[in-house]
Amino acid sequence: MPLNYDALMGTRSANKPSSYDDGDTMLYALGVGFGSDPLDENELPYVFEERSLKTVPTMASILTPGDLLADCGWDYSRILFGEQKLELFRPLPAAGKLLTDSRVVAVFDKGPDGGAVICVASEVRMAKDDSALFVVNSTIIARGDGGFGGPSGRGPAPHTLPKREPDLRCDLETRPDQALLYRLCRDRNPLHADPALARQAGFERPILHGLCTYGIACRSILKTICNYDYTLISGFNVRFTAPVFPGDTVTTEMWQDRNIVSFRCLVKARDVVVINNGKCTLSA
């Protein structure tokens, strides 16, 4: 069934309740690589609740209800994230009950070979006092659903990286089983676990979730620039440009200009940029 542009543009939900606990917080941190050295005193507070549990800012990306587009008619096994933008109004608590307002803000038709592009905005509040917590904007590429007759426009221009050489670099290894672990962070898309399905989708093997790579980039900046102080990050925007395979080493290149960290992520072994046009905003 082809996508329906008018129906998509009318898709929204209000006051959708959800919650997470400290187990979810630790699982997300483990999923993006924290705790790979269990003796690392800088990373242990992200994965051990008795050390005043810290939260990874990009965990916000998995805290919005995932069923807004569940019945839109797309081929779920072929969707990928194109862009992710996050604005945090305060640091994420280690656990909480949330209310979310979500809506589709744009839909683009890139043709049968280019797929459909669906942009979703979600505003999230704390249920206990209705206070704003964060806003997340996701651009999703439905690779198997282009050619449905929608407009062929494009979204806003991405953040521009500086022309100079990077100021800092950070290499982080991913584990061969990392996609199997990260999929427990509320994303069970079989593309990241089923080898046959991955080959059918055009990949040599299951790929890492784009939002896992997003979290790895955040871990790199927390480690390299923020001295693991998660309260410093108030914004985190990226454009996904190529998949990461579990086992790859991800190199994050960073440029710092006052409270803005521009960045991109590469897999040098395959000479590919996997995240581009990254912009991390640090609290003043």
Secondary structure, 3 states (H helix, E strand, C coil): CCCCHHHHHCCEEEEEEEEECHHHHHHHHHHCCCCCCCCCCCCHHHHCHHHCCCCCHHHHHHCCCCCCCCCCCCCHHHEEEEEEEEEECCCCCCCEEEEEEEEEEEEEECHHHHCEEEEEEEEEEECCCCCEEEEEEEEEEECCCCCCCCCCCCCCCCCCCCCCCCCEEEEEECCCCHHHHHCCCCCCCHHHCCHHHHHHCCCCCCCCCHHHHHHHHHHHHHHHCCCCCHHHEEEEEEEECCCCCCCCEEEEEEEEECCEEEEEEEEHHHCEEEEEEEEEEECC
